[in-house]
Amino acid sequence: MKKFNLFAYATLAGLALSFAACTDDDPEISKPGPQIDRGEKCRIESFVLNLPEGETLSGDVYDYDKSIDLAYTTPQLEAMKTATATVKLSEGATITPDPSVAADYTQPISFTVTGADGKTTRIYTTKPVEKVVVSYTKIGALAEKTATQMDITDHTKYLQIGVSGDKIVIGTKVFDGKTLAAAGNLNMTGYDGLQVTSLANDEAGHLIASLTADGTSGSAPVTYACWKNGCDQPAETILGPSDSAIAAFLSVGGNLVEGKALITALGARVTTGPSFCWGFADGVRGDYYNLLTGQPSNDGSWSQMVSACSGEVSGTWFMWDAVAGGHNVLTWEGWDGTSSLNLKQIPGAAPNGPNNWGNYTKGSIRAFMFNEKAYAAVFTTGWPCTYVSIVDSNGEFLLNPAEATLNYAISDANPYCPVGTFVYNEKENCGYVYVLVPGHAVKSWKLEITYD
């Protein structure tokens, strides 16, 4: 995933700037008063750098030291190496060298401005400076459609959601990631007789699924498949077939194909609350981890999920844990030995109270990195409604559940928990969060980065 840095304001190191004022008899320096007009006739009044693809960078012109500050952000630096300039001069003045000729503005460039009299001169020197940029993440609702509109009303078949490139996959149906319009079916070539049990995707939009014969998490064997080249192309097996039934609450952190990734799934339902985790590097399976959460996964709620923000084992983790009458969201606080996770609770990330009754408190979680910050997207439900929240490891909300309450409820006839996912679009430099409320609706949000 692309990195987003906060830039410090500093002159490029090692640049030696030489400034020359007007000629020795420059009236601004030697003779105060009206004679200053002679100097004003050899001024640069404005200086604009023309970068490729129509982008411009306005320079700050300072007459006291004859400098032009070019405040840039890191993404602009490479483009400054072949930029031209548009310059406004005082009336009748001329400038050399020609600013319309491409030059490398990552280095100081001196321009001589000659007044209309042909004698009065000033030398201005450009100075590249790194700009102070503070980045913020903003979020906005993108799309929402009902299950009826998307023809996914049979919630026994459409319980899982994942992303493949610019598409989303629900069960085996494919939809446009922005409009939620129908876009075909998942290519299941090579997996005849198997059904989707759980779906997930990495941050780059590589879809994975756990597959079993009957599509349930309690059956075995289990095969893990990855659609590395898009959901319309055949998948390849990355794990299994296994005699175990590790197929539920699937999550992926990092990039499964190019870089590091961690795949997690719910393990046995016991008091130590284990989740299984497989490490990958450039698509090749590496280390295996048995993550002991210390939170019981057999307490009657039967809903616990661990999700890694990235492909780094030492990175940030989040966990969703249902308990009788409520639920908790916890974040990784450090390793205890080789496999156990130390966790701390994030208050308010999963609303409790009358909207959560007993074992019908259900939910899931998807951890991710965006704009260099670790987040968890939390999807929870009780009887009357469904909540979505996005929170960081310090408990600061990007999306507050009070602001994302969806009027879709579970029932005895539809006792399934909401599921969701995240994907980062490198080309657009933005992220997308999706939630599926089985049998009811799909909703999405877009995360963008703004600079101040």
Secondary structure as UniProt FT lines:
FT   STRAND          10..11
FT   TURN            13..14
FT   TURN            24..25
FT   HELIX           27..30
FT   HELIX           34..36
FT   HELIX           37..40
FT   TURN            41..42
FT   STRAND          44..50
FT   HELIX           52..54
FT   STRAND          56..62
FT   TURN            63..66
FT   STRAND          67..72
FT   HELIX           74..77
FT   HELIX           78..82
FT   STRAND          83..89
FT   TURN            91..92
FT   STRAND          94..96
FT   TURN            99..100
FT   TURN            105..106
FT   STRAND          110..114
FT   TURN            116..117
FT   STRAND          121..130
FT   STRAND          135..146
FT   HELIX           147..150
FT   TURN            155..157
FT   STRAND          161..164
FT   TURN            165..166
FT   STRAND          167..170
FT   TURN            171..172
FT   STRAND          173..176
FT   TURN            177..179
FT   STRAND          182..185
FT   TURN            189..190
FT   TURN            192..193
FT   STRAND          195..201
FT   TURN            203..204
FT   STRAND          207..212
FT   TURN            217..218
FT   STRAND          222..227
FT   TURN            228..229
FT   TURN            231..232
FT   STRAND          236..242
FT   STRAND          251..254
FT   STRAND          260..266
FT   TURN            271..272
FT   STRAND          274..281
FT   TURN            282..283
FT   STRAND          284..292
FT   STRAND          304..308
FT   TURN            313..314
FT   STRAND          317..323
FT   TURN            324..325
FT   STRAND          326..336
FT   TURN            337..339
FT   STRAND          340..345
FT   TURN            347..348
FT   TURN            354..355
FT   HELIX           358..360
FT   STRAND          362..370
FT   TURN            371..372
FT   STRAND          373..381
FT   STRAND          386..392
FT   TURN            393..394
FT   STRAND          397..399
FT   HELIX           401..403
FT   STRAND          405..406
FT   STRAND          419..425
FT   TURN            426..429
FT   STRAND          430..437
FT   TURN            438..440
FT   STRAND          441..451
//
